[in-house]
Amino acid sequence: MTSIDALILAAGKGTRMVSPRPKVLQTLLGETMLTLVTATLSSMPRIGNVLTLVGNGADQVCAEAGAAAARLGGTARCIRQERQLGTGHALMTAMPHLPGDGSVLVVNGDAPLLTTDVLNRFLDEALGADVAFLSLMLDDAASYGRVIREHGAVRAIVEAKDFDPALCGPLADAHEVNTGIYLFSLPAVRKLLPRLSCENRSGEYYITDLISLGLADGMDVRGIRAEGAGCEASALLGVNTPAELAAAEDILARRRAAELLASGVILHAPQLVRVSPLSTVEGGAELSGPCEICGDSVIRSGARILSHCVIRDAVIDTGVEIREFCHIEKAEVRRGAIIGPYARLRPQALVDEDAHVGNFVELKKTHLGRGSKANHLTYLGDAVIGEGVNFGAGTITCNYDGKNKFRTTIGDRCFIGSNAALVAPVTVGDDALVGAGSVIVEDVPAGKLALGRGRQVVKDRRR
């Protein structure tokens, strides 16, 4: 089989997005457009290397490409286009990085709704061609490049601003447009690229000129019309404005909800459930909208996520209940635990089996042991907590002295009274009890009672 590499064009500025961020770094369901396109290509077995052409905001885009590749188990390969002189020039810049006699699939980095089904259908029909492109029929073709045919055969792609009705017929009758998705034979494109010209109204090198050049050389040039699911204009023609970004995100959210429902996930108010395509939600899980599942999160079968929760890069095990208004990021919640309502788990928090984290409780870099409970108004940071521990309201671990952070260690079956402050580094032994209102600055031996508060004094009231 002929080897196929993929090239993502991500060098454009995207001025119509009116944002300081490069266009391909705008997000849908918490994922950048570049990451979504990279994920689609990386999931296709017939695609070999995935390369990203960068230009505007090159350092930012390269960093995102690297992060996406790492998440997907690959290696980022970025090519810098120092001057943006058109799509043809982009391909010229990439060619030294595309060795061999295979093919290259070219897609735009601002097309986050592309699906593997659409691309695989295109490749099936394009393989063996010297030059192939995917086209789409539009009632209103706007400013897209028009596909010119004669007796059904492709003759050229003409950019809208260079369209000459005397040569191509009325512009209003030209409804077939170029989607910007191509498959090129590398030997063919090496022969054609040196003949590209920038003599046009934009003064740019058009990749679309390879169509007419290939035809002039008697090459196999195919214009393949997009048909079927996933071939809507919004999915193939890219995102250029904030309004188009919002519409694309809505489409992706509905598409993702349909996938989850089909796999056996229970969705309440599915139109308000937003799940990243890179997150995993197993059949039998239950999600109530509005809620957001972002990043590389994993929601196991039997977990329940109630409304107004945000789960990002977290693992939620089977039998877990996340109650309303919780925020969980880069944390793990194990089987049978109950979180919330109004709880926050920050990075490196681990809530073990059957533990409870209640309202207005925050954990950071803390392991809360099996069956332990912090049910209200508590902060546990940089702590290792054993099994069966109970925290009274208002407990805090004082983990930071202004320069360094220190660990608090609490053994099994301890009881920490309300409004206790544990000043790290400190260790509380198994079965110890800390009295309410205590400030603990020294280790507490196992089985002992620790009191660290001022003696109560009762005096007559002044009248």
N, C-alpha and C positions, 0 to 999 in steps of 0.2 A: 504494500500500500504506500502511496506517495505521502511523504511526511508533510504535515501542515503546521506551521507556526501561526500565531495570532499577533497582530499589531493593533494596539489601542491608541488612537489619536487623541491626545489629551494636552495639547500645547496651546489651545486657544485661550483668549482672554475672557470671553463671555461678557462683553460690555452690557448687553441687554439684561443681565441678571442684576446689575447695579449692586454689586457686593465686592468688598475688598478681597474676599476669598476667590481663588480660581474656581471657575464654574464646576469642574468635575468633583470638587470637594463639597458641593452642596449636598445635603442629606435627605434621604427618604427613609422613614421608619428607623432612624438612627444610624443608617449606613450611607456612606458617600456614594455618589454615582459611580466613581471609579471603582470602589470596592465591589459594588453590585455587578458591574460589567466584568471585572476580573473573576469574580466567583462563578459567573455563568460560563465563561471560557474555560476556567480551570476544571470545571465539572465534566467537560466533554472529553472522552477518552481519545478521540482522534486528533485532538489538539496537542501539540508538543509544547514548545516554549511560548510563554505569553510575555510580550515586550510592550513597554509603555513609552510612547513618544511624548516628551515634556518640553515646555517652553515657558509660558507665563507662570510665575510662581513655581519655578522648577523644583526648588528645594522642598517646598511644602508637598507638591504632588509626588515627588520621589519618596518622601517619608511615608505618605499614605500608601503608595504602591508597595513599599517594603512591609508596612504593617499588614496590609491585605494578604500579601504573599505568605507572611509568617503564619497568619491565622489559617490559611488554606493549605499549609504544609509545603509551600514552594519557595522559590527564590525570586526576588524582584530583579528585573532587568530593565533599566531605564535608559533611554536614548535622548540626549539633549538636542533640541533644535534651537540653536542660538538666535537665529532670525526666522520669524514666521512669514514665509513667502508663499503660502498656499499649501493645499493638500498634496499637490504633486511634489513640491519641495520637501514636504514631510516624508513622503515615501523615498525620495532621493537620500534624505538624511539617514533613514533606517536601513537602506540596502546593505551597507557594509557589515551590518549586524545580522544579516539573513543569508548565511552561506548555503551551499548545496543546490540541488536541482529540484527541490520540492515546491511547495506553494505557500502563500501567505494569505491569511484571512484578515482583512482590514475592517475594523469597526470603530465607531466613535465613542469616546469616553462619556458622552452626555446622553447615552441611550440606556438608562438603567432598567427599562422594561423588556429588553431583549430576552428571549427564552431559548433554551437549548433546542426545543422542538423546532422553532423557526430556523435557527442556524443550521441544524442538522438537515432539514429539508432543503435548504439552500445549497449546502455542500453536496448533498446527494445529486442534485441537478447540475451543479457547477463543476464537479470533479472531471478532469480531463480537458477542460477548457484552458485556453491561454489567458483569457481575460473574461471574467464574469462579474455581474453586478445584480443586486436585488432592487427591483422597482416596485412602485405602488401606484394605484389609480386614486386620484383625488378629484373631487368636484371643484374645489378651490385650491389650485396648485401654488398660489401665492408666489414666493420668491425662490422656490426650489428649482433645481436644475431639471430641465425637461428631457425626456427620452424621445428621440426622433426615430420613427420606424418607417419603412417603405415596404408595402405588401407584407407586413408582419415582421419583417427582418429588421434588426437594430441597425441604425446608420450612425448615430452619435448621441451624446448627451451634451446639451447646450445649456449653459448657465443662464438664468432668467435675464440678467442684465446685458447679456450678449446675444439674446434671441433676436433673430432677424426674420420677420414675417414673410419677407420676399423669398427667403430660402427655405423656411421651415413651416410656412403656413401660419394661420392666425394663432396668436398666443393663447387666446381664450379657448381654443379647441385642443390645446395640448394638456392633457390631464394625467399623463403618466410621468411620474417623477422618480428621481434617483434617491434612494434611501441612504447612500453613503456606506453601504456594506458591499465589499468586493472580495473576490478570490482571484489572485494572480499567480500564474506560473512564474517562478523566479527566473528561469532562463528567458522567458518572453519579456518580462518587465525590464530585465537588464538591457535587452536590445532596444526597447521603446523609450525608456526614460531619458537618454541623452537627446532625444528629439523633441522633448517638451519645450514649449515656448511660453513666455509671459506676455506676449503681445495680445492683450485683451483689456477690457475696460478696468479691471481690477489691478492689472500689472502683476498678477500672480501666476504661479504654475498650478494648473488644474489637474488633479488626478483623473478627472473625467475625460480629458483629452486622450488618455490611453485607449479609449474605446475606438475613436476614429482612426488613430494611428495603427492600432492592431488590425482593424478592418482593411486599411490600406495595404498592409503587409500580408493579407490573406490568412490571418490567424483565426483561430476558433474563438469568436467573441459571442458571449451569451448574455442576453438581458432576461432575467428570470423574474416573473411577476410574483409578488408575495400573495399568498392565499391562505385562508384558514385562521384558526385561533392564534392570537398573539401577533397578527399582522395588521393591527389597527395603526393608523397614522401616529397616534400618541405613543405607541410602543416602538416604532421604527425610526421616527424622524427626529428624535432627540428632544432635549429640554433646553430652552433658551431664555425663559423669563420666569419671574416669581410665580406668575399665574400658571404657567405650564408645569412648574415644579410641584405646585400644590395639586394640580390635576393628576400628575403622574403618581404622586404619593397616595392619593385616594384610590387610584386604579390598583397600585401595588398592595395596599391594605386589603381591598376587597378580594383580590386574587389570593392573597395569603390566607384570609379567613376561609375562603372556599376550600383551599388545600387542607386546612386543619380540620374543618368539618368532615371532609371526605375521609380523613384518616382516623376519625373517631374521637376527636377532641370536642368537648362540650363547650360551646360559646354562648354566654348570655349577653344580649345586646352586641351581636357580632360586628355591627357597624362601628362600634366604639372600641373594639379590641385591635391593638396595633402590635404586630409580632414581626420582628426582623426576619428576613429570609435566611439569615445565618444562624438564627436561634433554633433549638430543637424542642418541640413540644410533643410528647408522646400521646398516642391515643389513650383515652381514659382520663386525661387531665381535664380540669374544669377551670375556665377563665371567665370572669365577669367584667364587662366593660362599664366605664372606661378603665383600661389598664394598658401598660406598655411593657412588652418583653423585648429587650434590646440586646445587641451584641451577640456574644457566644453563649448565651444563657441556655440551660438545659432544664426543662420542666418534666419530671417523670410522671408516668401514669399514676393516677390516684391523687395527685396533688391538687389542691384547690387554691386559686388566686382570686380573691374577692376584689371589689371595685376600687378604683383610684390608687392602684399600686403601680410602682415602676420597678421593674426587675432588670438589672443590667449586668451582663457577664457573670451571672450567678448560677448555682446549681441548687435546684429545689427537688428534694427526694419524694418518693411516693409516700402518701399518707400525710404529707405536710399541709397545714392550713395557714395561708397568709391572709390575715384579715385586712379590713379596709385601711387605706391611706398609709401603706408602708412603702419604704424606699430601701431597696436592697441592691448593693453594688459590689461585685467581685467578692462575693461571700458564698458560703455553703450552708444549707439547712438540711439536716438529715431526718430520716424517717420518723414520722409521728410528732414532730415538733410543731408548736403553735407560735405564730409571730403576729404581733399587733393586737388591736389596731394602733395606728400611729407609731410604729416602731421604725428604727433606722439601723440597718446593718451596713457598716462601711467596709472597705477592703480588708481582706484577710480575717473577717469574722467567720467563725465556725460554730454553728449551733447544733449540738449533738442530739441523738435520738431522744424523743419525748421531752425535750426541754421546752420551756416557755419564755418568750420575750414579749412583755406586754406593752401597754400604752406609754408613749414618751420614754422609751428605753432605747439607748444608743450603744452599739458595740463597735469597737474598732480594734482590729488585730487581736482578737480575743477568742479563745476556745471556751465556750460554755458547755460544761460536761453533761453527760446523759442524765435526764430527769431533773436538772437544775432549773430554778425559776427566778427570773427577775421581772416581776409583773408590772412595775410602774415606776416612773420618774427616776431612772437609774442610768449612770454612765459607767461603762466598763471598757477601759482601754488598755492595751498591752498587758493582757491578763491571761492566766491559765487557771481555769476553774474546774474543780473536780465534779464528781457525781452527787446528785441529791442536795445541792446547796440551795439555800433560800435567801434571797436578798430583800430586805425591807425597803420601802419607798425612800427615795432620796439618797441612796448609796452611790458613792463615786470612788473610782480608783484615781488617785492623783499621780498620773504617770509622767508628768513633764515638769522639770524644774526651771524652765526658761532656756536651757541649753541642751539638755539630754533627756531621753525618754527611758523609763525604767519599768521593769516587770513586777506585777503583783501575782503571787501564786496562792491559791486557796485550795485546800484539800477537800476530801469527800465529806459530805453530810454536815457541813458547817452552816451556821445561821448567822447572818450579818444583819444587825438591827438597823432600823430606819435612821436615815441621816448620818450614817457612818462614812468617814473619809479615810481611805486606806492609802497612806503616803508611801509610794514605791521608792526604792525596792523594799518589799515586805512580803513575808510568807505567813499564812495562817494555816496551822496544822489541821489534820482530820478531826472532825467532831468538835471543833472549837466554836465558841459563841462570842460574838462581838456585840457589846451593848449598844443600844440606840444612842445616837448623838456622839459617838466616840470618834476621836481622831487617833488612828493607829499608826505609830511611827516605828514600832519595833515588832519583831517577829512574835507570833502568838503560838505557843506550843500546842500540840495536839490535845484535845479534850479539855482545854482550859477556857475560862471566861476572861475576856479582856474588856476593861473599861478605861476610856481615855477622855474624860470630860471633867469639867469643874464641879466642885461640890455644891449642891443646892443650898441656898441660904434663904430663909423665910424671915421677913421683917414686917413690922407694922407699916401700914400705908400712911402717907402724909395726907392730911385733910385740909 
